[in-house]
Amino acid sequence: MILKAKERGDGPQLARYLMAMRDNEHVELHDLRGFIGDDLLAAFREADAIASGTRCEKHLFSISLNPPVGANVATEAFEAAISRIEEKLGLTDQPRAVIFHEKDGRRHAHVVWSRIDSQRMRAINLSHYKIKLRDVSRELYLKHGWEMPRGLQDRALRDPLTFTRQEWQQASRAGLNPKEVKAVFQQAWRASDNRAAFEQALKQRGFTLARGDRRGFVAVDYRGEVYAVARYAGLKTKEVEAKLGDPDKLRPVDEVKIEIASGITSKLQAFIKEVERDAARRAAFIAFRKAELVGRHQEERKRLAEGLERRWQAETKARAARLPRGFSGIWHRLTGQYQKIRAQNEREALEALRRDRAEKDTLVFRQLEERQALQRDIQAQRAAAQEELLRLREDVARYQSLDREEPVRERKRERDDDDGPDNAPPAPRQRRRQSYDP
């Protein structure tokens, strides 16, 4: 599993985020330990109140456990991994919450511990926790026989197309996958050996190089979105400056935005709107199919949960009826029969708990397979939409280039006409302007 962790405060905000259905298809509060409150918001408010008696601001330790794509990980396997993390970091017996999230056919877990030792009213120091979690992550990959990511084997082999939340949000505004945008910048960088070549390579892909307000070299697309070259090309600022030179020689980003906006003619606007409208229709159809499947899955889980609860209550009542009461109970205690019946009840309760979890995991795994099949179709649809939107940027740049070249050709033709028709060489055939009418 990939383990990502962070120390933080503001428990109520974290609780609302973890229980939000906005970005998730299924959310389950699996376990709540060491808190008086019986829901996540109350529990984290309690953690905040206890931490206020100390000087610790980041009193919560939050971690996400992400199995590989396509791996069906049982609930007990998640719990075993969480126990190993607690042992490694010294968080055993600390108050904690475990939440399961499902999205896009993948199931992962979030665990949040309180770092405050309530006996000593001091925060537990989690020194070098990233290194320790990396070791646990490797153990889990080896234990389950999963293919270990290259970046986990060697940090130098990390995926260059990984992205931050800010990059994801920016790409989402443009309807693009942030990995696709990064790939465009990195391909342009590899294909060029100086600023002119890099500028031309970006131009062909619909991005205009400019001077940013604070980030040195940036690129602007037809929507006015600004992309930091160093960030999207996966480079250090010094590497960018070594190849591209002084950013002050470029036009400022605001001037480039104005020029791009002025070059968007009514015909080009209509073309852009049609392509974006097609992408929006495709996205709406995908969202409908996903909502339909998720709704059916949620109903199936609700029915299963209600059935398991009814059976648990009936079995608990039957086990309780075995325990003798009154004078008979006293006699059974004296003879040791009471302890035997109690031990039998505990064994049966544990077996029933494991049985119920297995039934629930079976349903979850079946639904994940259905959701993954839909996700493959969704990814194919999105890939087609991505290709259209990326091609749109190239088409916009080409159209604007042709639009700028037209006045130059007109002036040249006028000069040729002034030289006279008798002695003038034949005028070259005018290149037909490419049509972008939808």
KOLFIBA-610090 format. One line per field, with one value per residue (C-alpha): residue number from 0; residue in one letter; chain; x, y, z. Coordinates in nm, 4 decimals. Layout:
n <- NUM:...
res <- a:...
chain <- A:...
east <- X:...
north <- Y:...
up <- Z:...
% end
This chain:
n <- 0:1:2:3:4:5:6:7:8:9:10:11:12:13:14:15:16:17:18:19:20:21:22:23:24:25:26:27:28:29:30:31:32:33:34:35:36:37:38:39:40:41:42:43:44:45:46:47:48:49:50:51:52:53:54:55:56:57:58:59:60:61:62:63:64:65:66:67:68:69:70:71:72:73:74:75:76:77:78:79:80:81:82:83:84:85:86:87:88:89:90:91:92:93:94:95:96:97:98:99:100:101:102:103:104:105:106:107:108:109:110:111:112:113:114:115:116:117:118:119:120:121:122:123:124:125:126:127:128:129:130:131:132:133:134:135:136:137:138:139:140:141:142:143:144:145:146:147:148:149:150:151:152:153:154:155:156:157:158:159:160:161:162:163:164:165:166:167:168:169:170:171:172:173:174:175:176:177:178:179:180:181:182:183:184:185:186:187:188:189:190:191:192:193:194:195:196:197:198:199:200:201:202:203:204:205:206:207:208:209:210:211:212:213:214:215:216:217:218:219:220:221:222:223:224:225:226:227:228:229:230:231:232:233:234:235:236:237:238:239:240:241:242:243:244:245:246:247:248:249:250:251:252:253:254:255:256:257:258:259:260:261:262:263:264:265:266:267:268:269:270:271:272:273:274:275:276:277:278:279:280:281:282:283:284:285:286:287:288:289:290:291:292:293:294:295:296:297:298:299:300:301:302:303:304:305:306:307:308:309:310:311:312:313:314:315:316:317:318:319:320:321:322:323:324:325:326:327:328:329:330:331:332:333:334:335:336:337:338:339:340:341:342:343:344:345:346:347:348:349:350:351:352:353:354:355:356:357:358:359:360:361:362:363:364:365:366:367:368:369:370:371:372:373:374:375:376:377:378:379:380:381:382:383:384:385:386:387:388:389:390:391:392:393:394:395:396:397:398:399:400:401:402:403:404:405:406:407:408:409:410:411:412:413:414:415:416:417:418:419:420:421:422:423:424:425:426:427:428:429:430:431:432:433:434:435:436:437
res <- m:i:l:k:a:k:e:r:g:d:g:p:q:l:a:r:y:l:m:a:m:r:d:n:e:h:v:e:l:h:d:l:r:g:f:i:g:d:d:l:l:a:a:f:r:e:a:d:a:i:a:s:g:t:r:c:e:k:h:l:f:s:i:s:l:n:p:p:v:g:a:n:v:a:t:e:a:f:e:a:a:i:s:r:i:e:e:k:l:g:l:t:d:q:p:r:a:v:i:f:h:e:k:d:g:r:r:h:a:h:v:v:w:s:r:i:d:s:q:r:m:r:a:i:n:l:s:h:y:k:i:k:l:r:d:v:s:r:e:l:y:l:k:h:g:w:e:m:p:r:g:l:q:d:r:a:l:r:d:p:l:t:f:t:r:q:e:w:q:q:a:s:r:a:g:l:n:p:k:e:v:k:a:v:f:q:q:a:w:r:a:s:d:n:r:a:a:f:e:q:a:l:k:q:r:g:f:t:l:a:r:g:d:r:r:g:f:v:a:v:d:y:r:g:e:v:y:a:v:a:r:y:a:g:l:k:t:k:e:v:e:a:k:l:g:d:p:d:k:l:r:p:v:d:e:v:k:i:e:i:a:s:g:i:t:s:k:l:q:a:f:i:k:e:v:e:r:d:a:a:r:r:a:a:f:i:a:f:r:k:a:e:l:v:g:r:h:q:e:e:r:k:r:l:a:e:g:l:e:r:r:w:q:a:e:t:k:a:r:a:a:r:l:p:r:g:f:s:g:i:w:h:r:l:t:g:q:y:q:k:i:r:a:q:n:e:r:e:a:l:e:a:l:r:r:d:r:a:e:k:d:t:l:v:f:r:q:l:e:e:r:q:a:l:q:r:d:i:q:a:q:r:a:a:a:q:e:e:l:l:r:l:r:e:d:v:a:r:y:q:s:l:d:r:e:e:p:v:r:e:r:k:r:e:r:d:d:d:d:g:p:d:n:a:p:p:a:p:r:q:r:r:r:q:s:y:d:p
chain <- A:A:A:A:A:A:A:A:A:A:A:A:A:A:A:A:A:A:A:A:A:A:A:A:A:A:A:A:A:A:A:A:A:A:A:A:A:A:A:A:A:A:A:A:A:A:A:A:A:A:A:A:A:A:A:A:A:A:A:A:A:A:A:A:A:A:A:A:A:A:A:A:A:A:A:A:A:A:A:A:A:A:A:A:A:A:A:A:A:A:A:A:A:A:A:A:A:A:A:A:A:A:A:A:A:A:A:A:A:A:A:A:A:A:A:A:A:A:A:A:A:A:A:A:A:A:A:A:A:A:A:A:A:A:A:A:A:A:A:A:A:A:A:A:A:A:A:A:A:A:A:A:A:A:A:A:A:A:A:A:A:A:A:A:A:A:A:A:A:A:A:A:A:A:A:A:A:A:A:A:A:A:A:A:A:A:A:A:A:A:A:A:A:A:A:A:A:A:A:A:A:A:A:A:A:A:A:A:A:A:A:A:A:A:A:A:A:A:A:A:A:A:A:A:A:A:A:A:A:A:A:A:A:A:A:A:A:A:A:A:A:A:A:A:A:A:A:A:A:A:A:A:A:A:A:A:A:A:A:A:A:A:A:A:A:A:A:A:A:A:A:A:A:A:A:A:A:A:A:A:A:A:A:A:A:A:A:A:A:A:A:A:A:A:A:A:A:A:A:A:A:A:A:A:A:A:A:A:A:A:A:A:A:A:A:A:A:A:A:A:A:A:A:A:A:A:A:A:A:A:A:A:A:A:A:A:A:A:A:A:A:A:A:A:A:A:A:A:A:A:A:A:A:A:A:A:A:A:A:A:A:A:A:A:A:A:A:A:A:A:A:A:A:A:A:A:A:A:A:A:A:A:A:A:A:A:A:A:A:A:A:A:A:A:A:A:A:A:A:A:A:A:A:A:A:A:A:A:A:A:A:A:A:A:A:A:A:A:A:A:A:A:A:A:A:A:A:A:A:A:A:A:A:A:A:A:A:A
east <- 0.0000:0.1051:0.1017:0.0644:0.0643:0.0402:0.0345:-0.2484:-0.5032:-0.8623:-1.0383:-1.3927:-1.2793:-1.1007:-1.4080:-1.6329:-1.3858:-1.3509:-1.7273:-1.8124:-1.9801:-1.8977:-1.5775:-1.6536:-1.9074:-1.9087:-1.7967:-1.7961:-1.6919:-1.5440:-1.3971:-1.3916:-1.1680:-1.0801:-1.3359:-1.6508:-1.8395:-2.0005:-1.9597:-1.6505:-1.7298:-1.7910:-1.4778:-1.2498:-1.3995:-1.3116:-0.9546:-0.9329:-1.0557:-0.7954:-0.5176:-0.6110:-0.4610:-0.1217:0.0857:0.0533:-0.1240:-0.0934:-0.2300:-0.3806:-0.1898:-0.3741:-0.2701:-0.4210:-0.3689:-0.3955:-0.3748:-0.2608:-0.5141:-0.7256:-0.6250:-0.9172:-0.7980:-1.0075:-1.1056:-0.8826:-0.5835:-0.6431:-0.6659:-0.3432:-0.1655:-0.3008:-0.1779:0.1676:0.1747:0.0739:0.3513:0.6107:0.5175:0.4367:0.0647:-0.0685:-0.3762:-0.4014:-0.7550:-0.8153:-1.0752:-1.0797:-1.2785:-1.3166:-1.3565:-1.4441:-1.4046:-1.3597:-1.3601:-1.0865:-1.1140:-0.8774:-0.8704:-0.8037:-0.6815:-0.6559:-0.4893:-0.4770:-0.1105:-0.1894:-0.0976:-0.3862:-0.2009:0.0971:-0.0804:0.2024:0.2138:0.3791:0.6814:0.6627:1.0237:1.1182:0.7666:0.7993:1.0971:0.9198:0.6046:0.8090:0.9507:0.5998:0.4776:0.7531:0.6703:0.3056:0.3939:0.6201:0.3719:0.0819:0.2917:0.1996:0.4223:0.6145:0.6066:0.9398:0.9330:0.9047:1.2013:1.4125:1.3123:1.5037:1.2529:0.9411:0.6752:0.7512:0.3828:0.2529:0.0643:-0.0379:-0.3916:-0.3362:-0.2308:-0.5338:-0.7685:-0.6124:-0.6374:-0.9975:-1.0941:-0.9694:-1.1333:-0.7950:-0.6043:-0.3068:-0.0868:-0.1678:-0.0722:0.2552:0.3302:0.2857:0.5351:0.7883:0.7734:0.8225:1.1177:1.2876:1.2342:1.4026:1.7557:1.6986:1.4299:1.3200:1.2722:1.0891:0.8679:0.7797:0.7139:0.4727:0.3128:0.2333:0.0566:-0.1491:0.0596:0.2341:0.5548:0.5515:0.7121:0.5221:0.4678:0.6581:0.7334:0.9747:0.8813:0.5130:0.2874:-0.0640:-0.3403:-0.6388:-0.8504:-0.6029:-0.4847:-0.1235:0.1093:0.4477:0.7034:0.9328:0.6472:0.4812:0.8068:0.9214:1.2357:1.4162:1.4084:1.7829:1.7519:1.4815:1.6833:1.9965:1.8189:1.5756:1.7871:1.6514:1.2692:1.2722:1.3235:0.9722:0.6475:0.4630:0.1823:-0.0927:0.0129:0.0103:-0.3372:-0.4685:-0.3159:-0.4630:-0.8066:-0.7981:-0.7143:-1.0227:-1.2589:-1.6321:-1.5803:-1.3100:-1.5273:-1.8058:-1.5603:-1.4239:-1.7734:-1.8796:-1.5787:-1.6218:-1.9959:-1.9264:-1.6857:-1.9490:-2.2135:-1.9756:-1.8996:-2.2706:-2.3411:-2.0528:-2.1805:-2.5303:-2.4019:-2.1830:-2.4627:-2.6971:-2.4476:-2.3449:-2.7088:-2.7780:-2.4658:-2.5602:-2.9054:-2.7517:-2.5202:-2.8070:-3.0106:-2.7124:-2.6356:-2.9968:-3.0003:-2.6697:-2.7930:-3.1161:-2.9250:-2.6680:-2.9397:-3.1174:-2.7953:-2.6926:-3.0309:-2.9954:-2.6469:-2.7638:-3.0479:-2.7938:-2.6548:-2.8418:-2.9823:-3.0833:-2.9840:-2.9131:-2.6654:-2.4883:-2.4639:-2.3286:-2.0664:-1.9572:-1.9308:-1.7551:-2.0363:-2.1079:-1.7519:-1.7706:-2.0967:-1.9552:-1.6397:-1.8559:-2.0624:-1.7480:-1.6128:-1.9424:-1.9647:-1.6135:-1.6971:-2.0195:-1.8274:-1.5795:-1.8652:-2.0451:-1.7276:-1.6621:-2.0144:-1.9720:-1.6289:-1.7719:-2.0393:-1.7867:-1.5460:-1.8241:-1.9327:-1.5734:-1.5391:-1.8541:-1.7318:-1.3872:-1.5453:-1.7417:-1.4281:-1.2416:-1.5195:-1.5145:-1.1383:-1.1753:-1.4415:-1.2282:-0.9228:-1.1200:-1.2380:-0.8818:-0.7523:-1.0176:-0.9445:-0.5676:-0.6138:-0.8375:-0.5426:-0.3313:-0.6131:-0.6623:-0.2896:-0.2882:-0.5985:-0.4560:-0.1273:-0.3111:-0.5138:-0.1940:-0.0304:-0.3243:-0.2565:0.1102:0.0096:-0.2382:0.0310:0.2719:0.0104:-0.0550:0.3181:0.3316:0.0354:0.2093:0.5149:0.3015:0.1472:0.3813:0.7254:0.6209:0.6820:0.3703:0.2303:0.2456:-0.0798:-0.2506:-0.2704:-0.6254:-0.7181:-0.8130:-1.1802:-1.2824:-1.6554:-1.8191
north <- 0.0000:0.3562:0.5396:0.9177:1.0937:1.4397:1.6052:1.8554:2.0267:2.1517:1.8228:1.9355:2.0450:1.7115:1.5192:1.6977:1.6311:1.2606:1.2032:1.4088:1.2252:1.4968:1.3377:0.9792:0.7195:0.5305:0.6510:0.4281:0.5074:0.1662:0.2093:0.4722:0.3936:0.5862:0.8675:0.9387:1.0660:0.8110:1.0060:1.1464:1.5145:1.4738:1.2604:1.5117:1.8011:1.6033:1.5610:1.9374:2.0085:1.7782:1.9254:2.2768:2.1822:2.1484:2.3685:2.1229:2.2716:1.9736:1.7194:1.4816:1.2361:1.1503:0.8773:0.7258:0.3623:0.3139:-0.0422:-0.1001:-0.0655:-0.3795:-0.5273:-0.6490:-0.5953:-0.7469:-0.5453:-0.7612:-0.6871:-0.3132:-0.3596:-0.5605:-0.2854:-0.0203:-0.2210:-0.2464:0.1310:0.1893:-0.0409:0.1275:0.4833:0.4249:0.5024:0.1779:0.2387:0.6038:0.7234:0.6684:0.6660:0.4464:0.5550:0.3709:0.5629:0.4275:0.6202:0.5213:0.1514:0.1810:0.1325:0.2999:0.3807:0.6902:0.6597:0.9514:0.9243:1.1718:1.2402:1.3601:1.1257:1.2086:1.0709:1.3033:1.5698:1.5697:1.5069:1.1864:1.2718:1.1075:1.1510:1.0364:0.9060:0.9284:0.6924:0.4512:0.4532:0.3884:0.0773:-0.0398:0.0229:-0.1959:-0.4695:-0.4657:-0.4900:-0.7874:-0.9540:-0.9392:-1.0108:-0.6813:-0.5236:-0.2520:0.0960:0.2106:0.5224:0.3053:0.0956:0.4041:0.7680:0.8619:0.6570:0.8429:0.9129:1.2542:1.2973:1.3013:1.6191:1.8362:1.9297:2.2792:2.1316:1.8995:2.1909:2.3999:2.1152:2.0460:2.4045:2.3415:1.9975:1.8237:1.5523:1.7118:1.4208:1.4990:1.8647:1.7678:1.5252:1.8066:2.0315:1.7538:1.6395:1.9981:2.0375:1.7178:1.8097:2.1523:2.2701:2.6455:2.8988:2.9546:2.5825:2.5359:2.8365:2.6985:2.3496:2.4925:2.7144:2.4148:2.2587:2.5694:2.7331:3.0721:3.1318:3.4439:3.6099:3.5377:3.7741:3.5584:3.2254:3.3257:3.1343:3.0510:2.9420:3.0685:2.8812:3.0200:3.0185:3.2459:2.9693:3.0209:2.7207:2.7431:2.5894:2.4549:2.2868:2.1271:2.0247:1.8678:2.0791:2.3092:2.6824:2.6875:2.4179:2.6181:2.9403:2.7603:2.6603:2.9490:3.2388:3.5574:3.5617:3.9437:3.9167:3.7719:3.9676:3.9827:3.7339:4.0013:4.1310:3.7782:3.7170:4.0323:3.9324:3.5820:3.7173:3.9703:3.6944:3.4889:3.5811:3.5091:3.2145:3.0725:3.1275:2.9264:2.6476:2.6439:2.6387:2.3453:2.1338:2.2197:2.1533:1.8062:1.7369:1.8542:1.6264:1.3324:1.4121:1.4385:1.0961:0.9458:1.1097:0.9660:0.6106:0.6403:0.7847:0.5048:0.2330:0.3966:0.4396:0.0704:-0.0279:0.1937:0.0322:-0.3175:-0.2254:-0.0772:-0.3969:-0.6102:-0.3918:-0.4125:-0.7922:-0.8352:-0.6149:-0.8156:-1.1427:-1.0052:-0.8912:-1.2283:-1.4232:-1.1941:-1.2482:-1.6262:-1.6255:-1.4126:-1.6596:-1.9355:-1.7608:-1.8802:-1.6225:-1.6162:-1.9055:-2.1212:-1.8589:-1.8637:-2.2429:-2.2366:-1.9832:-2.2035:-2.5115:-2.3292:-2.3869:-2.0141:-1.9386:-2.2185:-2.0834:-1.7315:-1.8449:-2.0290:-1.7141:-1.5066:-1.7557:-1.7612:-1.3799:-1.3534:-1.6100:-1.4240:-1.0968:-1.2553:-1.4135:-1.0801:-0.9042:-1.1733:-1.1331:-0.7575:-0.7837:-1.0231:-0.7706:-0.4846:-0.6808:-0.7710:-0.4086:-0.2933:-0.5247:-0.3743:-0.0252:-0.0989:-0.2274:0.0978:0.2945:0.1419:0.2621:0.6023:0.6286:0.5498:0.8209:1.0687:0.9863:1.0714:1.3981:1.4778:1.4230:1.6553:1.9298:1.9052:1.9098:2.2133:2.4053:2.3158:2.4146:2.7480:2.8264:2.7264:2.9320:3.2406:3.1931:3.1827:3.4863:3.6839:3.5714:3.6868:4.0654:4.0043:3.8165:4.0923:4.3636:4.1587:4.1131:4.4884:4.5584:4.3065:4.4776:4.8189:4.6871:4.6415:4.3414:4.3302:4.2871:4.1351:3.7656:3.5543:3.5879:3.2764:3.0930:3.2141:2.9513:2.8689:2.9538:2.6522:2.6493:2.5872:2.6080:2.3397
up <- 0.0000:-0.0601:0.2749:0.2861:0.6214:0.7708:1.1130:1.1418:1.3647:1.3232:1.3933:1.2948:0.9481:0.8983:1.0170:0.7679:0.4874:0.5681:0.5875:0.2769:-0.0100:-0.2639:-0.3917:-0.2848:-0.3909:-0.0587:0.2862:0.5935:0.9508:1.0263:1.3739:1.6482:1.9447:2.2581:2.2197:2.4190:2.1139:1.8833:1.5581:1.3888:1.4369:1.8114:1.8475:1.6769:1.8734:2.1830:2.0539:1.9938:2.3467:2.5030:2.2860:2.4010:2.7381:2.5687:2.3376:2.0491:1.7456:1.5092:1.7522:1.4933:1.2756:0.9552:0.7141:0.3998:0.2978:-0.0793:-0.2199:-0.5793:-0.8596:-0.8931:-0.5545:-0.3425:0.0150:0.2941:0.6001:0.8215:0.5968:0.6379:1.0171:1.0228:0.8284:1.0681:1.3679:1.2103:1.1595:1.5218:1.6394:1.4176:1.5191:1.8869:1.8532:2.0010:2.2228:2.1154:2.0269:1.6569:1.3801:1.0684:0.7619:0.4308:0.1046:-0.2391:-0.5612:-0.9266:-0.8387:-0.5768:-0.2017:0.0411:0.4117:0.6200:0.9793:1.2216:1.5616:1.8462:1.9263:2.2783:2.5633:2.7994:3.1037:3.0658:2.8560:2.6061:2.2321:2.1114:1.8978:1.5538:1.4474:1.0945:1.0344:0.6555:0.6549:0.8910:0.6798:0.3671:0.5372:0.6345:0.2808:0.1379:0.3902:0.2795:-0.0908:-0.0230:0.2140:-0.0336:-0.3424:-0.5116:-0.7747:-0.5959:-0.7565:-0.8962:-0.6793:-0.3668:-0.4783:-0.5502:-0.4980:-0.8133:-1.0159:-0.8982:-1.1613:-1.3186:-1.4053:-1.0464:-0.9666:-0.6729:-0.5715:-0.7155:-1.0503:-1.0475:-0.9804:-1.2584:-1.5095:-1.4034:-1.4866:-1.8399:-1.8567:-1.8810:-1.7006:-1.5188:-1.6289:-1.9926:-1.9436:-1.7770:-2.0585:-2.3141:-2.1327:-2.0773:-2.4403:-2.5591:-2.3224:-2.4422:-2.8077:-2.7801:-2.7049:-2.6678:-2.5879:-2.9470:-3.0062:-2.6758:-2.7448:-3.0882:-2.9494:-2.6913:-2.9549:-3.1713:-2.8739:-2.8001:-2.5231:-2.5436:-2.3465:-2.1265:-1.8253:-1.5054:-1.2156:-0.9662:-1.1304:-1.4054:-1.7195:-1.7631:-2.0484:-2.1267:-2.3114:-2.5031:-2.1847:-2.0061:-1.7695:-1.6586:-1.6210:-1.4464:-1.6833:-1.4110:-1.2253:-1.5278:-1.6936:-1.3657:-1.3464:-1.1080:-1.1760:-1.2372:-1.5062:-1.6844:-1.6740:-1.7985:-2.1205:-2.1682:-2.0424:-1.8877:-1.8511:-1.8667:-2.2428:-2.2770:-2.2753:-1.9412:-1.8875:-1.8811:-2.2233:-2.3658:-2.2220:-2.3912:-2.7256:-2.7080:-2.6144:-2.8994:-3.1468:-3.0602:-3.3450:-3.3450:-3.5820:-3.3551:-3.0470:-3.2077:-3.2891:-2.9317:-2.7810:-2.9973:-2.8985:-2.5303:-2.5581:-2.7006:-2.4133:-2.1626:-2.3152:-2.2985:-1.9318:-1.8490:-2.0002:-1.8009:-1.4803:-1.5395:-1.5842:-1.2757:-1.0599:-1.1672:-1.0725:-0.7451:-0.6420:-0.6983:-0.5043:-0.2102:-0.1973:-0.1980:0.0894:0.2863:0.2529:0.3516:0.6552:0.7736:0.7296:0.9155:1.1997:1.2385:1.2437:1.4907:1.7280:1.7113:1.7688:2.0553:2.2196:2.1795:2.3322:2.6247:2.6907:2.7530:3.0597:3.3724:3.6128:3.9792:4.2023:3.9002:3.7830:4.1189:4.1088:3.7528:3.8592:4.1466:3.9246:3.6412:3.3899:3.3653:3.2463:2.9878:2.8458:2.8456:2.6638:2.4082:2.3533:2.2997:2.0444:1.8585:1.8651:1.7169:1.4488:1.3700:1.3404:1.0973:0.9005:0.8700:0.7605:0.5009:0.3613:0.3485:0.1824:-0.0750:-0.1689:-0.1761:-0.3983:-0.6430:-0.6612:-0.7059:-1.0055:-1.1594:-1.0871:-1.2312:-1.5533:-1.5802:-1.4939:-1.7877:-2.0157:-1.8474:-1.8939:-2.2650:-2.2971:-2.1042:-2.3132:-2.6269:-2.4693:-2.3559:-2.7064:-2.8486:-2.5944:-2.6420:-3.0184:-2.9733:-2.8284:-3.1291:-3.3660:-3.1903:-3.2171:-3.5866:-3.6624:-3.4910:-3.6780:-4.0104:-3.9085:-3.8418:-4.1653:-4.3794:-4.3544:-4.4435:-4.7603:-4.8517:-4.8230:-5.0334:-5.3036:-5.3073:-5.3566:-5.6410:-5.8083:-5.7805:-5.9669:-6.2810:-6.4482:-6.7516:-6.5954:-6.2628:-6.2037:-6.1584:-5.8078:-5.5960:-5.5482:-5.2317:-4.9615:-4.8793:-4.5219:-4.3153:-4.2221:-3.8642:-3.9146:-3.7024
% end
